[in-house]
Amino acid sequence: MSRTLTLLSLGLLAAGCCGPDITNVEVTVSEVIPTVATVTWETCEATTGYVAFGPGDDRELRTHTELEPATEHSMTLLGVPANTDGSFEIVVVDDDGAESPGDVGEFTTGGLAPGLPGLEVTGSGMDQYMVLPMLGSPVGLVILDAAGNFLWWHFEDRGLDVYRAMLSVDGESLLYNAASVSGDVSEDSQIMRVSLDGTQVTAIDVPLLAHEFVEHADGTIGAMIVEYVDDGEGGEIKSNGIVEIAPDGTQTQVWSAMDCFDPEVDVGDDQEYGWTFANALDWDGTYYYMSLRNFSTVVQIDPRDGSCGWAFGDVGATITPASGSARFMHSHQFEILDGGFLVFDNDGSIAQESRVLEYAFDPVAGTAEQIWEYTTDPAVWSFVLGDVDRFDNGDTLVTWSVNGLIELVRDDQPVWTMSSNFGSAFGFNTVREDLYAADDHL
Amino acid sequence: MRTIHLAILAPLVGGCQTITMLSDANNFAYTGDIDAPSHETASGVNIEICWDELTDDIQCHEVDPTSDPKLITMARFNNLSEVEVEQQISDDSLDQSSLSGFLTYEIQGGETCAQLEDFTLDGTPVVLSEQYYEGGGTYLLLFGRTNIPGQNIISMDFLVPMESSEVVEVDIGPACATLDFTADLSSAESIELNAGGSSWVVDWGDLTTNGLGNPIALANIDRLLLGYYAGMSVADIEASFLDLELVATDLYYMELFNTFEADLAEATGASGDFSGFDPVDGTWVLALMCTTCSNPAPLFATVIVPQ
């Protein structure tokens, strides 16, 4: 009995010394990307927590909450502009969800890297972040806030281009494609992963990468590739496919354009540059949606069996625009809305002008009727790339990629614009309300 | 709530060192008026472009036409006239959104002629009649020293496709007359630094404008240049400002990254590390450069008066 009491006492004593108190707090600004800081702390008791932070004393930004209780913690702070004094507050979350804030710490971000382009922002109404590939000078990827501040950057200096960049679903890194899609595609193309603090860069070899990739909720990457198919006459057909890269690195081709289209029947434009010439890819959790540039068609793809559902547009289409509706041509990115379809139309205008088209779209009924068109003033021609996003409030974000121009359009007027100086263009635009993955994504 | 200070301390530059703050009043001013030659050609057809006579660049520096040019870019502007393009390049206000198309040609070693029909859209062949035609816009032909369009420009010429023209050959000549550059160092307040010593720290974090009076991109400053010009007055240097690196008696450089200050003691040159302003009878110039910018002018330049 006596011994039992002693053990109990020791247990109580230990519990008394070991609680959720935050100790050994340190903050380090990255030497690679000096706008990024890493906060580490310890707790005697295994806890979860997050960090609220921001410029000055404004700590409205916050990281995601740790998934697993731990005694040693680390969080990366992303979202504070360069050369800015910021503050942070570690918040411990107990099993019941109750939050216990710790002390307030301070940090100062460093300067920008040389070579980032000049950006001019006008207007208001934009409140989203953008993960943007940069083309021209420099080549790389950046994260921008609505004020045009560079929050993060990474340069790609191997002679490959970057067309799509995104935060990974786990919020721990950025992904981008290093590829070349003009002329001959590159055998050396890769999907790249860069840690938030820029210190770790890893690559997945994916030969013949095309413009686009997506990441599934489980971390699987779906990548658009070029494939060369024997035409049966001693030549090759430059076609497209989709390769999935599982989190363990296994690569599996889940779709080929040959599965759904016939090179003898489905013949689009500019065949000398390729048959289908896929140039944009989306994923809704079940289906891929791929834009085929030379078909001027967007097709729904089921990766489970390689079949195709609807195809909207021109060549190979199951749905075409209604009579009187404008037709899109050589389009790039698009967005499938609830009952609608939004597309960046590179070449559909009579003049060399790009535009955005919106259709009332019912794939079940097989109908598509144009309900909106937008062209900037003066009109620009983004002869490649181009992106469009519709926000919940009805605003439309248009990325005129080649022209280094992004517009937030409301009631047919640009209310916010961002433009780059001569020599710098944009790739596809990945828009984020928050730079940290929602906890339910983890 | 207790506040703990965990900020990374800025590197200390020495316990008793004096930091000289550079201000906009110290910065030189310049104008760079561009008047690029125009070449009328036939419209919608192949044009042979030759540059064997491109023997100097827009800064009047010597060019080897067989080895220096690496990339030819033909940029098209739908909504700008030649004068507007020249003006916007001159005052650094040209936006990418003004561009309505561009074709490039990577020069192979030794060649001095190229065919416009071989220009591509970033590697993709184009139908020339859809890209180069009368009424298609203003066409600017740029020769550059790198494979990045718009960087390290050697020359600028306009091509003007005309239905009435039968010209199918264009000769690109010396580019020295394209840029009329005027630098004003003497109106800027010089800075005084100790002639001797072991440390001369300058800080440019307070600069707000460049030599054009436009907002300065401090992040783009990636090189410091310290030059000594024996027997040259400030007026002499102004007169040969584009040759700042060619006419110097001694040159010291520092590569910069992610900083707004530097100790000149860390600058190095052909004669070794910088060790002081000796001799003091010539003129010393401090310049902050952007080596990745298309505009070759320093973002900041000022005269140092050793004390």
Interface residues (C-beta under 8 A of the other chain):
Chain A: V25 E26 V27 T28 V29 P34 A82 D85 P101 D103 V104 G105 E106 F107 T108 G110 G111 L112 A113 P114 G115 L116 G118 E120 G136 S137 P138 D161 S180 S182 G183 D184 E272 Y273 Q352 P378 A379 V380 W381 F383 V384 W400 V402 N403 G404 L405 S419 S420 N421 F422 G423 S424 A425
Chain B: M1 R2 T3 I4 H5 L6 A7 I8 A10 N78 N79 I89 D92 L94 D95 Q96 S97 S98 L99 S100 G101 T120 L121 D122 G123 T124 P125 E130 G136 I148 P149 G150 Q151 A217 L218 A219 N220 I221 D222 L256 F257 N258 T259 F260 C290 T291 T292 S294
